[in-house]
């Protein structure tokens, strides 16, 4: 095999993509590559995340990264708050090497995703975000995909699997079944659980809105630390993701999302039918893998509380080793393996 260290960057990217063009057909393995070659390949993959594409989809111009062959089985990965597409940088690379076509969109209010019209209400309710992803799939002519996510992204993936099962080939949901409703959220929780939701109550106030707007980066960095207490992320990792919070709609979307959950902000009528269905806690029939980290510092339901909601083929894994809330970033190999495992359950 020729060494690729001396290739130009463009030639390297072309070589990498050609290596990925047939599922499972790459002749270059991690064991065969030198350290320098691995660095250069990482540069090529990083380029896809830094130079995102855009597609007009529904109410949005959606910014997204795409890794892997166009002919591969589609995988859509969805981030949460306060994170961005870089949570999937490593896992998407691993999946691309296996021949999957991996698409990682910025949710509304993040990164390069923008609203087409300045008149559109900046709505963060759960069904609106899910409808965005269906529109994204339609725009790219993707009929079915394996869908995975965490935090807001897991909730969105759950909703698509529940309401549009014909579009979701298989599901990977970190922290499991996260579909809820403002009415259900009116039920008080034990004090220790309420304590973990402190920021929702802060966001319910005008002081919270102004505080988040004035201190977005510091606030989100605090959430990174408390939600993943054993994850020793560095400044560069946070700053790379923090760029996504500079989106002009970010604060409004985040505040509306949490206020809507508590019944303190109204949704939009066009989503009423979807929300009525979600309020019934619909079961999920598609093959599903749920994941949880053993050091998740955010509020999350115990796996035994939601297992019954997955009535198709179903597997759960709790990851050990200090894995926190940003599971795809902290355990990228395990997350990628879960996508492959969910895919195998379809066959």
C-alpha positions in Angstrom: 0.0 0.0 0.0 1.3 3.4 -0.8 1.8 5.8 2.1 -0.7 8.6 2.1 1.2 11.0 4.3 2.7 12.9 1.4 -0.6 13.4 -0.4 -2.1 16.8 -0.7 -5.1 17.5 1.5 -7.6 17.3 -1.4 -6.1 14.1 -2.7 -6.2 12.6 0.8 -9.9 13.5 1.2 -10.6 11.9 -2.2 -8.7 8.8 -1.2 -10.6 8.6 2.1 -14.0 8.9 0.4 -13.0 6.2 -2.2 -12.0 3.9 0.6 -15.5 4.3 2.1 -17.5 3.9 -1.1 -18.4 0.3 -0.6 -19.8 -0.8 2.7 -17.1 -2.8 4.6 -14.7 -2.7 1.6 -12.0 -0.4 3.0 -8.6 -2.0 2.6 -7.0 0.4 5.1 -7.3 -0.5 8.8 -6.3 1.4 11.9 -3.5 -1.2 12.3 -2.1 -0.5 8.9 -2.0 3.3 9.2 0.9 5.2 10.7 0.3 7.9 13.3 0.9 10.6 10.7 -1.6 9.0 8.3 -4.2 8.8 11.1 -3.7 12.5 11.8 -4.3 13.3 8.2 -7.4 11.3 8.0 -8.8 13.0 11.1 -8.1 16.3 9.4 -10.2 15.1 6.4 -13.1 14.0 8.7 -12.9 17.2 10.7 -13.3 19.2 7.4 -16.7 17.7 6.9 -17.8 19.1 10.3 -16.2 22.5 9.9 -17.4 23.0 6.4 -21.0 22.0 6.8 -23.5 21.7 3.9 -26.9 23.3 3.8 -30.3 22.2 2.5 -33.6 23.9 2.5 -36.0 21.8 4.5 -39.4 22.9 5.8 -39.0 26.1 7.8 -35.3 26.0 7.8 -32.0 26.0 5.9 -30.5 23.1 7.7 -26.7 23.0 8.2 -25.3 19.5 8.5 -22.2 17.5 8.3 -22.1 14.4 6.0 -19.5 11.6 6.3 -19.3 8.4 4.3 -20.4 7.1 0.9 -23.6 8.4 -0.8 -24.5 4.8 -1.5 -24.4 3.8 2.2 -27.3 3.1 4.4 -28.4 6.5 5.9 -27.8 7.2 9.6 -29.0 10.4 11.1 -27.5 11.5 14.4 -29.1 14.2 16.5 -27.4 16.3 19.2 -28.9 17.9 22.3 -28.5 20.9 24.6 -26.0 22.4 25.2 -24.1 20.4 22.6 -23.7 20.3 18.9 -22.8 18.1 16.0 -19.2 17.6 17.2 -20.6 15.1 19.8 -20.7 12.7 16.9 -17.4 13.5 15.2 -15.6 10.3 16.2 -18.6 7.9 16.1 -19.6 9.2 12.6 -16.1 8.6 11.3 -16.2 5.0 12.7 -19.6 4.4 11.0 -18.5 5.9 7.7 -15.6 3.5 7.7 -18.1 0.7 7.9 -19.9 2.1 4.8 -22.8 4.0 6.4 -23.8 7.4 5.0 -23.9 9.5 8.2 -25.7 12.8 8.4 -25.5 15.1 11.4 -27.8 18.1 11.3 -27.7 21.1 13.6 -31.0 21.4 15.3 -33.0 24.7 15.0 -31.2 27.4 17.0 -27.8 25.8 16.6 -24.8 26.2 14.3 -25.4 26.9 10.7 -29.1 26.0 10.8 -31.2 29.1 10.2 -34.9 30.0 9.7 -35.9 30.9 6.2 -38.3 33.6 7.3 -37.7 36.2 10.1 -41.4 36.0 10.8 -41.4 32.3 11.8 -42.0 31.9 15.5 -38.9 30.6 17.3 -40.5 27.5 18.6 -38.6 24.9 20.6 -41.4 22.4 21.3 -40.6 18.8 20.8 -42.9 18.1 17.8 -41.6 21.1 15.9 -38.0 19.8 16.2 -39.1 16.3 15.1 -40.9 17.8 12.1 -37.7 19.6 11.2 -35.9 16.2 10.8 -38.7 14.7 8.7 -38.4 17.8 6.4 -34.6 17.3 6.4 -35.1 13.7 5.3 -37.6 14.7 2.6 -35.3 17.4 1.3 -32.5 14.9 0.9 -34.9 12.2 -0.5 -34.1 9.8 2.4 -37.1 7.5 2.9 -35.7 5.6 5.9 -32.7 6.0 8.2 -31.3 4.6 11.4 -31.8 7.5 13.8 -29.7 8.0 16.9 -29.4 10.8 19.5 -29.0 12.0 23.0 -30.8 14.6 25.1 -33.0 16.7 22.8 -31.7 14.5 20.0 -32.9 11.3 21.7 -36.3 12.8 22.3 -36.5 13.8 18.7 -35.4 10.3 17.5 -38.0 8.7 19.9 -40.8 10.9 18.4 -39.9 10.1 14.9 -39.8 6.4 15.7 -43.2 6.7 17.5 -45.1 8.9 15.0 -43.3 8.0 11.7 -42.1 4.5 12.2 -42.0 4.0 8.4 -39.2 6.6 8.3 -37.1 5.1 11.1 -35.4 1.9 10.2 -33.9 1.5 13.7 -33.3 3.6 16.8 -30.5 4.4 19.2 -31.7 6.5 22.1 -29.4 7.6 24.9 -31.4 7.7 28.2 -34.2 5.9 26.5 -37.8 7.1 26.2 -37.9 10.9 26.6 -41.2 11.8 25.1 -43.3 13.9 27.4 -45.9 16.6 27.6 -46.5 19.8 29.6 -49.3 18.1 31.4 -47.2 15.2 32.4 -44.5 17.6 33.6 -46.8 19.2 36.1 -46.4 16.2 38.4 -43.9 17.0 41.1 -40.8 14.9 41.4 -38.8 14.0 44.6 -36.6 16.9 45.8 -33.3 15.4 44.6 -34.8 15.0 41.1 -36.2 18.6 41.1 -32.8 19.8 42.1 -31.3 18.5 38.8 -33.8 20.5 36.9 -32.7 23.8 38.5 -31.9 25.4 35.1 -35.5 24.9 33.9 -36.8 26.9 36.7 -34.2 29.6 36.1 -35.1 29.7 32.4 -38.8 30.2 33.5 -37.9 33.7 34.7 -37.0 36.9 32.9 -33.8 36.9 34.9 -33.0 33.5 33.5 -33.6 34.6 30.0 -31.3 37.6 30.4 -28.8 35.5 32.3 -28.6 32.8 29.6 -28.4 35.5 26.9 -25.6 37.3 28.7 -23.6 34.2 29.8 -24.4 31.6 27.2 -20.9 30.1 27.0 -20.2 30.1 30.7 -23.6 28.7 31.4 -23.3 25.8 28.9 -19.8 25.0 30.1 -21.2 24.6 33.6 -23.8 22.2 32.3 -21.1 20.2 30.5 -19.3 19.8 33.8 -22.3 18.9 36.0 -23.9 16.6 33.4 -20.6 14.7 32.8 -18.7 15.1 36.1 -16.0 12.5 35.2 -15.4 13.7 31.7 -12.1 15.7 31.5 -12.9 17.7 28.3 -10.4 20.4 27.3 -10.9 24.0 26.3 -10.6 23.3 22.6 -13.3 20.6 22.7 -15.7 23.0 24.4 -14.9 26.0 22.2 -15.4 24.0 19.1 -18.9 23.2 20.1 -19.6 26.6 21.7 -19.5 28.2 18.2 -22.9 26.6 17.6 -24.4 28.7 20.4 -23.7 31.9 18.5 -26.7 31.2 16.3 -29.0 34.2 16.5 -32.0 32.0 17.4 -30.2 29.9 20.0 -31.4 31.7 23.2 -35.0 32.0 22.1 -35.2 28.4 21.0 -33.7 27.1 24.3 -35.8 29.3 26.5 -39.0 28.4 24.7 -38.2 24.7 24.8 -37.9 24.6 28.6 -40.8 27.0 29.2 -43.0 25.0 26.9 -42.2 21.8 28.8 -43.4 23.4 32.0 -46.6 24.8 30.4 -45.3 28.3 30.7 -45.1 29.1 27.0 -47.6 28.2 24.3 -46.8 26.0 21.3 -48.2 26.5 17.8 -51.5 25.1 16.7 -50.1 23.3 13.6 -48.4 20.9 16.1 -51.5 20.3 18.3 -52.4 17.0 16.6 -48.8 15.7 17.0 -48.6 16.8 20.6 -51.9 15.1 21.4 -50.5 11.8 20.1 -47.3 12.3 22.1 -49.2 13.1 25.3 -50.5 9.5 25.1 -46.9 8.2 25.5 -47.0 6.1 22.3 -45.1 2.8 22.2 -42.2 2.4 19.8 -42.1 -0.6 17.5 -38.9 -0.2 15.6 -35.8 -2.1 16.6 -34.2 -0.1 19.4 -31.0 0.1 21.4 -31.0 2.3 24.5 -27.8 3.5 26.2 -27.0 5.1 29.6 -23.8 6.2 31.1 -22.8 5.2 34.7 -21.9 8.8 35.5 -24.7 10.8 34.0 -25.0 13.9 36.1 -28.2 15.1 34.4 -31.7 13.9 35.3 -32.7 10.7 33.5 -35.2 7.9 33.9 -34.0 4.5 35.1 -33.9 2.0 32.2 -36.5 -0.2 33.9 -39.0 2.7 33.8 -39.0 2.9 30.0 -38.2 -0.6 28.7 -41.9 -1.4 28.3 -42.3 1.5 25.8 -40.1 -0.4 23.3 -42.4 -3.2 22.1 -40.2 -4.3 19.1 -36.8 -5.8 19.3 -35.0 -4.1 22.2 -31.7 -4.1 23.9 -30.3 -1.8 26.7 -26.7 -1.2 27.7 -25.4 0.8 30.6 -21.9 1.9 29.9 -19.3 1.9 32.7 -16.1 3.8 33.1 -17.4 7.2 34.2 -19.5 8.0 31.1 -21.7 11.0 31.5 -24.5 12.8 29.6 -22.6 13.5 26.4 -22.4 9.8 25.7 -21.6 9.8 22.0 -18.6 12.1 22.6 -17.4 10.3 25.8 -17.9 6.8 24.4 -17.8 7.1 20.6 -16.9 3.5 19.9 -19.7 2.2 22.1 -22.2 4.6 20.5 -21.1 3.6 17.0 -21.4 -0.1 18.0 -24.9 0.6 19.2 -25.9 1.9 15.7 -24.5 -1.2 14.1 -26.2 -3.4 16.7 -29.6 -1.7 16.0 -29.0 -2.1 12.3 -28.4 -5.9 12.8 -31.7 -6.1 14.6 -33.5 -5.1 11.4 -32.2 -8.0 9.4 
